[in-house]
Amino acid sequence: MKSHQQMPGSMMNDKYEWRSRFHPACKVVALLMAWISSTAIGQEKLSQEQLQFFEAKIRPVLVDKCYACHSEKAGEIQGGLLLDTREGIRRGGDSGPAVVPGNLQASLLISAIRYSSDDLEMPPKDEGGKLAENIIRDFETWVRMGAADPRDGASKVVTRHDTSQARQWWSYQPLKSVNVSSAKIATQHADWPLTDIDRLVAAQWQRTGVSPVADAEPLVLLRRLRFDLTGLPPTSEEIAYFEQQWNSQPDLRNELIEKFVESLLNSREYAERWGRHWLDVARYAESSGKDANLVYPHAWRYRDYVIDAFEKDKPFDQFVREQIAGDLLPAKNDSQRADQLIATSFLAIGEIPINERNPRQFAVDLADDQIAVVTQAFLGQTAACARCHDHRFDPISQRDYTALAGIFLSTETKYGTPGAVGGRNRAGLVELPAKAGLPVVGSGLSSAEIRQKQQKLERLQQQQRSARAQRANGGQATDGLSDFDVVRISTQVSQLEFELGFVNDDGSAKALAMGVSDRPGSTPQPRRPGANRPGANRPGPGGGLMPGGRPNGPGRPQQPGGPMRPGGPRSPGGPAQSRGPMQPGGPMQQPDEPMAGDQSGRRMRSSGFESIADSPLFLRGSIENVGETVPRGVPGLLGSGTDIAIRQGSGRLELANALVSAENTLTSRVIVNRVWHWMFGRGLVESVDNFGTTGGQPSHPELLDYLATRFVQNGWSIKQLIRDIALSRVYRLSSNYDETCFAVDPDNTMLWRHNSRRLEAEEIRDGMLAASGRLNRLPPPGSLIGRAGDGPIGGERLQAVTLEQIEGATNDFRSIYLPATRSVKPALLSAFDPPDNSATHGARDATNVPAQALFMLNSDFVADQSQALADLALKAHPGASPQSSFDERLRFVFRQVLNRAPSHTESSAAKSLVKATGNSRAAWTSIARGLFGSAEFRFVD
Amino acid sequence: MKDSKTCSRVNALLTRRDVLQSTACGFGWMAFSALAGAQIAQAADDDSPLAPKKTPLKPRAKRVIFLCMSGAPSHVDLLDYKPQLNHDSGKPGPRPGSQWLGSKWKFAQHGQSGLWMSELLPQLAKHADKLCVVSSMQTDVPAHPQAFIKLHTGTAQFVRPSLGAWTLYGLGTENQNLPGFVSLTPPSGFGGATNYGSSFLPAVYQGTRIGHNDRPIRFASVPNLSAKQPVADQRKELDFIQTLNREKLNRDSFNPEVDGVIQSYELAFRMQREMPEVLDLAGETAATQKAYGIGSEQCDDMGRKCLLARRMVEAGVRFVEITHGNWDHHFSLNTKLKQSCDEVDQPIAAMLADLAQRDLLKDTLIVWTGEFGRTPYAEGQEGRDHNTKAFSMWMAGGGVKPGITYGRSDDYGYEAVENPVQIADLHATMLAILGLDHESLTYRHAGRDFRLTDVKGNVINDILI
């Protein structure tokens, strides 16, 4: 065991340093622990003694007593268990792991050789029977010491979960190259197609017995394009122009549509609409949800990043890479750097249990949210199901899950919540390059305030240090501080650190964002280009990664005297976990050992995930039940086809690259299907978030692969994809009912008509504001939540923002800029199925319930918009006498709301309403409300 | 006129609109139901799709309160007493590497019937003689969303109408001024609106959600419930809206969504009068509120939901569902299961007593269940995993035999071994209790007749009175 010091690299230093603080009596235990933890870091480094023990005591018994039935050479392998490789013995057979290093309880081999259960006695009685007591004890010692095992090599027997059938599932097959010209189109449809998309759709009609309905009327098409592409209704100028051109130049209708589509795609309004789609997928929210529900005051930067990405048509592969590993990508300048750092908010904005008491549980829950969102958003896979066991339906094993977990557990997530307001798991933020010129939240601090806070902080730290020293090693404190006082001091310290960390030296507020960075490495990492810039050596908020660099090197010991860095507090939200593994106060690598005490003197446990490391497999998802360590990596099925092992860094960059690699069978299909869904109200694969075996099959497999292939060829351009779809004839079909086709294909799977869809909550609100002339099309800076600052939503103390502020939010800007908190939603959106931001949701609900009718009839918002529209109508058409202007006014409000002219029946109905209430403002308000309330306004055909 | 076409159109394509317009042909609701191949309903005097309908079978109960314990409660700690499991606690379980985990709680027999119940449900135990426990429930997919949706719609593979929507379709509702189907605080995950949706059934049968995600019901409300103008003026405005809607329906010739909007407006208009009264618990005596646990830290929320449910069924709502969350006890079973039980025990018991006292229990069906059960073997130190092979639920009230246990799981509560009951059987039985035949309660969609139980489902006659 002494030879432990032969371990190479910094790990040895770590352990040496760490051990030296312990009483000699603890030495053996400490060494044992250190050794176990080292196995958890990566490939096993075995000492001579460990090897000798294995070779002398363990291997001969295995060979002699077990291999006959449990080795690759055995005829029939019993129980699916192989004991002739390390991998085999750790993974175990049908019953679970045979050996779990350090854990006698969980090691079935031990229970088997002890004969402690009637069902499992090994070796069997008729094969020589129970082993001698001393041999059993050797095995126990071996397991307790960490089950050192030099037998490399893969174990052949696959898990009991047979995935071969699931692997045949269509979405895991390579994309097929599609020859459109060979699409067989029935003669009666031969002239119908305009584009390749149309050809692939039309090729299915004859077989399925449907034929297309007529094309949509021009104003129906205009309204559809406007809402689908921008989430807003057409303006009256657009209606007039489109109608006039359509009628006057019938030969140029395709060009007219093309031009219109082009102008929409080039608008900010397009990006606001499509950015909102992506925010649904990204489970975007401005608070942590669950019981604490602390606000995320910096989340809005991600919202703006997404909108910008759609506006600039950022190639989707780059968009993917940035959201997963933007901090690790090279950047040409500060502005790009800032953009990429903000992109990683994607991983930090999840619903997380801030109040979880066990930091280890918290860490794995956070990683689980990240695995869930990455696999579901980009791949349509429900990998999170494999957290506790192999996926029951899809070929994703718990090992695969754990390989991914290693990536995210090696990542520090900076969601930026202060410690003082109820978050047990505080975290810092990402500091954005000052030169990027980004707007900042908050006004900063005056130099007097900084001085005052710093002095207070130093005083408290002094108190804290002495309190800690007095209480160290169970000593009796003489400072007269109660336990509560010690906790209070600690809370105040973290709050002050948090506040001071948000300002520059001159007191101005820093530009901060949510995001991630790699944890400190366990071996020295070369600095990446771009890290060597001014400011790169200063600790940032969160204390970990500098913009553009790998983590701060090998994690040298901090000053032994105290936790603060020289030069004052610059690690605002920087919790204990962001400091290196060398923190005095406890072995961070050792999750299950309580720390001697943190600065406050409180006993506190660390998460055990403080540096880049592989994750152990948690049997049945329980953190108490630690299985073998799985090298972190990208499972082949989810990436480029073959498993990718990560050698350096967290592995996020490798993961990101694998998602957009040419071999990936999922990413491009999933996104083109999402876009199709957003254009047609239904995906080619209906289960847009689930491409696994419990999801659906594509209705048009060739079309899906054609679109995906073309999408990649076009440089992953979302705009080009939308353009292709918008200019197809199938998109242009009317939503007319057809008895025959409906009888055959009521769900319109074969696209014989366009699906009418209910507008989403944001479109209904924005549409009304647009019609009433009240819509402010300029984006507001930041967000209400950003301005509110830190703290919980509602509650009795320290609240950042009240429930009423969020639910009652009434602003005139677009809905995407309204507060997007979890659990509490603006009332203006809640009747119409607002996004569920707990997880990825690529498809909205569209209910049809009385609550919506009540909203239209009785809400102040609809009343206000109706009155504003009435005023517009009266102003536009004052008329010589009230009666003379009726028709103009009616045409005006119809055009504003339904984007068409009234029919005769509608006109007489309006007339009788006006007659009943007088041709007054009140009457026109009533008419306007009636139009907003109509089913037609709520649907786009 | 379109009407002549309407009358001759194939029955599959009939919609509410057809029926509303069909008076010119001399048809009413009766014609609709007959033509649509729906053999359930005899015409009431009202031709509204929500009008109460006569049922083909004799109804044992008129209304339903569905208590959905989302997350799956542990049957072996609550209703399925297993001495053998306790005896073998710690020994190897049925799955490789598993260990039996005995129940930490004492069971005792209660009432005349001698029903075994755990000490976690002391108040409910006082009503043991009212309960009909089914101990042999099974479902297929051990994942919450799928199982939750299956419990509510019969299948997780497709979007299908929910149980409440089918009920409303089959029975109509007794109070035309209130929604016929209300869901209190349903989850927004686990299938979300699908669980109270109407799918291809007309939208008027969709459930009305109050609150969500198990957020305390006291924060939930029905927004915009009060009219801001005189009713007569509002009616004129509403007539204008309905004219626009009917115009659209005429143009589209078939559009169930627009039809749904029309119905929802009429219901909303009437709800304004009656709903506020039903939702207002202030009219209840302090003693009643206390009995339900309102004001107590643990029971306030469930107490409010149960009292609301009683007020609603009393007012004529056909189907009320209450969701109570957080039963997914993978960890910390010892503390968390007790907490969940403490939250629901008193309110549910109080509701049973209250309904009985008001003579409503005899024709109200109460159903208590999770989406599946939990394993009798341990997960981690003190948790239980999902178990679809056996779980327990209970019913009470109109039409079910009180004080009995139906079906049996093995000695550990791991797998149903006697009279296993599938979700389709439960659905068939619930419909039978309401006087509906699950095989003939059909709706024609896409060229075929759909039913809640698809091609499955057997009524458990043994538990019916």
Interface residues (C-beta under 8 A of the other chain):
Chain A: G93 D94 S95 G96 L108 S117 D118 D119 L120 C385 C388 R392 R620 G621 S622 E624 N625 T694 S735 N736 Y737 E739 F742 A743 V744 D745 P746 D747 S756 R758 L803 S823 A827 S830 A831 D833 D836 S838 A839 D845 T847 N848 V849 P850 A851 Q852 A853 L854 F855 M856 L857 N858 S859 D860 A863 S903 T905 E906 A909 A910 L913 A916 T917 S926 I927 R929 G930 L931 G933 S934 A935 E936 R938 F939
Chain B: R9 V10 A12 L13 K91 P92 P96 G97 P142 A143 Q146 P179 S188 G189 G192 A193 G197 F200 A203 Q206 G207 T208 R209 N213 R215 F219 V222 P223 N224 L225 S226 A227 K228 D233 Q234 K236 E237 L238 D239 F240 I241 T243 L244 N245 E247 K248 D252 S253 F254 N255 E257 V258 G260 V261 I262 S264 Y265 L267 A268 F269 M271 Q272 H330 F331 E379 G380 Q381 G383 D385 H445 A446 G447
